[in-house]
Amino acid sequence: MLYLLNKLNIMNLFFAAIVLLGITGVTMAKGIDVPYEDGETKLTGYLAKTGKEGEIAPGIIVIHAWMGINDFVKTSADRLSELGYYAFAADIYGREARPQSAAEAGKTSGFYKNNRDIYRSRIKAAIDQLIKAGADPKRIAVIGYCFGGTGALEAARANFPVKGVVSFHGGLDKRTDKDESVPIGVKVLVLHGADDPHVPEEQAKAFRDEMKGRKADWQMVYYANAVHAFTEPAAGNDNSKGAAYNELAAERSWEHMKLFLNELFSDTMH
């Protein structure tokens, strides 16, 4: 009798937990952490697969913002998997380099912005890992947030073997190198806050000129009243700080990304 009562109590707690999760909107991670490497650097990414077993589906690389892989990026990967993609959150910094403060994040992200060959190598390692996980090597895209948006554009500039890239409120600056004279064969979508103080209009204009000069198939969408980090709820809602969440811009940009991905993979996606 005591055993049955204890079992009932456990079941009640279990169902109560389910109800609580539903009420609070908390969702459990759907993917798994995946160790991989770029040369001698040990990395840990996050893989969320489409639920269709055995299907060779398109793959999306998701590049984190300056704080590294976090719940926001993992949730983005989960949402992409629900749309029918294999999604892999790339680890740019490495397993032993997790920023614990904004100061550390600024220093770490700055290193990769100033060493873009290393940045590109990290992205290429993630693409290889995504394909190894089962994604179709002929149907890959790269998206990124803030620092990661810069990385997504680097994948396009380097003409990595991907069909398209999406930058959410990313930096648009470039380095001067041999790639400048090579046409960009990767489709490009930039989702940009119209009031982003971290990307002045001069930089945006230079980016547009770069895309034109390299004969890219590119699009750029501006969102009113949006500043840097407009997709991230953790950024707060004070635009005067230069980085803030904007729910409408976040929703619109996600829909614009979905349309872009549908176009990239229109031969197989519905």
N, C-alpha and C positions, 0 to 999 in steps of 0.2 A: 504493500500500500504506500509506504513512504517513498519507494522507488518511483511509483507512478506519479505521485505528487511532485517529486523533484523534476521528473521528465516534463510534466505539464508546465511547471514554472519556467523551465528552460525554453520550452516552445513559446510560451507567452512572451518571454523577453525577446525571443527571436522575431516574432511577428511585430512586437512593439517597435523594435529597431527598424524594421522595414517601413512601418508607418511613419516613424520619425524622419527617416531619410527622405521619404516622399514629401512630407510636409515642409521640411526645411530646404528642399531643392538640392540637397547634397547628392552627388553622384559618385559612384565608385569607379576607379580607374579601370579601363577595359583592356589596356595594353600591358606590355611587359618591358622591363629594363633589359637592354641587350648590350653586353660588352663587345667592343670591337677596337680596332687600332688604326692609327695613321702613322706608319713607320714605327717608331719606338714609343709613341705617345699612346697611352691607354685611355680609352674613351668609354662612356656609357650612354647610349641613346635610349630612346623609348619608342617601341614599335606597337602600333595599333593596326590590326589586320581587319579587312572586310570580313563580315560574318559568313560569306559564301565560301564554304569549304572547297578547296581544290581549284578555285577560279584564279586564273592569271589576270589580275586586275592592274589598272594604272597605279602608279606610286607617286606620293607627294612627300618631298622633304620639307620639314618645318624647322626653320632656324630661329633660335631663341633670341630674346632681347639681351641687354647688357648684364643682367643678373644670372644668366645661364638657364639651364632647363628648370622649369618650375611647373606648378599645377596649371597655370594658364596655357602654357605650350602643350602640356600633355592633354588638356581638355580639347585644344584645337585639333590635335592628332586624333583623339577619340571621335570628334564630330566628323572629321574627314572620313574615318573608317565607316561611319554610319551612312555616308553618302556613297559608299562602294569602292573606296580607295584603300590601298595600303599606305599608311602614313608613318613616317619615321622622323621623330624629333632628334635632330643632329646635335651632338655634343661638340661644340667648337673648342671649348676651353680645356677639356681633359678631366679625367676622373679625380685628379688631385688638385684641381684649380677651381674651386667653387667660391665665388665672391661672397663675403659675409656682410658687406656694406656697400653703399653707393660709391664711396671712395675707391674701394677695391675693384668694383665693377668698372668704374671709369678707367682705371689703370689697365685692367685686363683687356677690356674691349678696345682701348686705344692701341694696345700692342698689335692686335690683329688688323685694325684699320691702317696702321703704319707698315704692316708686313703682309700685304695682300696675297703674296704667293703662298704663305702658310695658311691664310684664311681659305684660299681656294682649295688647297690640299685637303683641309678638313671637310669641306663641302663635298669634294670628289669622293673621299672615303665614305661619307654618309650615303652618297648615291650608290656606291658599290655594295654597301651593306644592305640597303633597301632592295636592290636587285637580288642579292643573295637570299633575302627573306622571302622572295617569291614574286615581287612586283615585275610587271612586264618591262623589260629594258628599253623597249621602243616607245613606252608611254610614261614618261617621268616628268614631273614639274617640281619647281622649288618655290616655296613661299617663306617669308620671314618678317619678323616684327622689329621695328626700330633698328638696332644693331644688326639683327637678322635680315631686315629689309635691304640693308647695304650688301649683305652677303648674297642675297638672291640676285641682285643686280650684277654682282661679280661673276656669278654663274653664267649670266647672259653675256657679259663682256668677254668671258673666256670661251664662249661657245661650247659649254659643256654639253654632253649628249642628252639634253632635255628638250622638251617641246615648248616650254614656257616658264616664266617666273612671275611672281607677284610680290611686290614690296608694300607692306603696310607701314605707313609713317616711318619709312627708312631714310637714311642719309643718301643723298643723290650725288655726292662728290665722287670724283674718280682720280686715279693716278695717271701719270703720263707714262705710257709704255708702248711697246711694239704693236699691241692690239688695236691701237687707234685707227689704223688704216684698213683693218679687216672688217667687212660687213658683219653685222650681228644676225645670225640665222635663227635666233631664239625669240619667240614672241614675248613681249614685255608689258606688264600691267603695273602701274604705280598708283597706289591709293593714298592720297595725301591730304593732310589737314591744311585748310586754306590759311589758318592763322598760326602755323607752326613756326615758332621763333628760332628753332634749331636748324631749319632749312630755309635760309633767306631766299627771296625771289631770284637773286643773282645766281644762286646755285641751281635753282629749278630751271632757269633759262639756259644755263650752261648744259644741264642734263638734256633738255629738249634739243639743243643744237647738236649734242653728241649723238643722240638717237637718229636725228636726221642725217648727220654726216656719215653714220655707219649703216645707213639704209635699213634700220630696224623696223619691224612691225610692232609699234608701241602705242600704248594708251596711257593717259594720265587723268585721274579723276580727283577733283578738289571737293572737300566737304566743308560746308559753311560752319563757322563757329567752332571748328575743331583745331586743336593744337597737337603737340606731340603725344604719342602713346594713347591715342583716342580709343583704341580697342580694349584697353586694359582697365578693368574696374578698380584694381588696386591703386591706380594713379590718382584717385580722388576726383573731385569735380570743380576744382578751382583753376580756371584757365589762366589766371594771372601768374601761376607758377610755371607756365610754359609746357607742362605735361599734365593731361587730365583726361578722364574717361568721358566719352560722348556717346551715349547709347544709340542715338539715331545714326551717327556716322559709323559706329561699330556694326550695326545691323545692315546698313546699306553697303558697306565695304565687303562684308561677308557674302552678300548676294551678288555683288559685282564679281567677286572671286569665283563663285559658283558658275556664273555665266561664262566666264573666261575659261574655266576648266572644262566645261561642257563643250565649248568650241574646240579646245585643244584635242579632246578625245571624242569628238562627235561621231567618229566612225564606229565607236563601240559603246558609248554611254548614252543614256536616255534621260 
